[in-house]
Amino acid sequence: GSVDLDQYEVGNRLKDIGVINGGDMTIEAATTKLSYLLSRNLSPTVLEHAMRNSLRGERSTEGEKIARGGKNVPFLLKDLHHWAKL
């Protein structure tokens, strides 16, 4: 299942201190993804954007499922590389 940080007070507190919603990522996927992104020396803004979006199908959103069936992954990777160069 997915995580909704807005549902309970504890979630709101976590969000207030900067916790990023992992959606339906597994702990293993989140750890691997964060390790990879940290190795890229990205700015905090780019890192947050990348964690919130699917790069290789590690998390899903209703928008992805409905709009493109998860086929927007290459566009997100392109965006990540663009922002990393700034």
C-alpha positions as CSV (number, residue, x, y, z in Angstrom):
1,G,0.0,0.0,0.0
2,S,0.9,3.6,-0.1
3,V,1.6,6.2,2.6
4,D,-0.5,9.3,3.2
5,L,1.4,11.8,5.4
6,D,-1.7,14.0,5.5
7,Q,-3.9,11.5,7.2
8,Y,-2.6,11.7,10.8
9,E,-0.9,14.3,13.0
10,V,2.3,12.3,13.1
11,G,2.5,12.3,9.3
12,N,2.0,16.1,9.3
13,R,4.8,16.5,11.7
14,L,7.1,14.3,9.6
15,K,6.2,16.3,6.5
16,D,6.9,19.6,8.4
17,I,10.5,18.4,9.1
18,G,11.1,17.5,5.4
19,V,10.2,13.8,5.2
20,I,9.4,12.9,1.6
21,N,6.4,10.7,1.0
22,G,7.7,7.3,-0.3
23,G,4.3,6.4,-1.8
24,D,4.3,2.7,-2.5
25,M,8.1,2.1,-2.7
26,T,9.5,-0.7,-0.7
27,I,12.2,0.0,1.8
28,E,14.7,-1.7,-0.5
29,A,13.7,0.4,-3.5
30,A,13.7,3.6,-1.4
31,T,17.2,2.8,0.0
32,T,18.6,1.9,-3.4
33,K,17.1,5.0,-5.0
34,L,18.3,7.3,-2.3
35,S,21.8,5.8,-2.4
36,Y,22.0,6.3,-6.2
37,L,20.7,9.8,-6.1
38,L,23.0,10.8,-3.3
39,S,26.0,9.5,-5.3
40,R,25.0,12.0,-8.1
41,N,25.7,15.1,-6.0
42,L,22.3,16.6,-6.8
43,S,20.9,19.7,-5.3
44,P,18.3,19.2,-2.5
45,T,15.6,20.4,-4.8
46,V,16.5,18.0,-7.6
47,L,16.9,15.1,-5.2
48,E,13.5,15.8,-3.7
49,H,11.9,15.9,-7.2
50,A,13.6,12.6,-8.1
51,M,12.5,10.9,-4.9
52,R,8.9,12.0,-5.4
53,N,8.7,10.6,-9.0
54,S,9.3,7.2,-10.5
55,L,12.6,6.9,-12.4
56,R,12.4,3.2,-13.2
57,G,9.0,2.0,-12.1
58,E,10.0,1.8,-8.4
59,R,6.9,3.7,-7.3
60,S,3.5,4.3,-8.9
61,T,1.1,7.2,-8.9
62,E,-2.5,7.2,-10.1
63,G,-1.5,9.9,-12.6
64,E,1.1,7.6,-14.2
65,K,-1.3,4.7,-14.3
66,I,-4.1,6.7,-15.9
67,A,-2.2,9.1,-18.2
68,R,0.6,7.0,-19.6
69,G,0.5,3.6,-18.0
70,G,3.9,4.3,-16.3
71,K,5.5,5.2,-19.7
72,N,6.7,8.6,-18.5
73,V,9.8,7.2,-16.9
74,P,12.2,8.3,-19.7
75,F,10.9,11.8,-19.5
76,L,11.5,12.0,-15.8
77,L,15.1,10.7,-16.3
78,K,15.6,13.4,-19.0
79,D,14.3,16.0,-16.5
80,L,16.6,14.7,-13.8
81,H,19.7,15.0,-16.1
82,H,18.6,18.5,-17.1
83,W,18.2,19.7,-13.6
84,A,21.4,18.1,-12.4
85,K,23.4,20.2,-14.9
86,L,22.1,23.5,-13.4
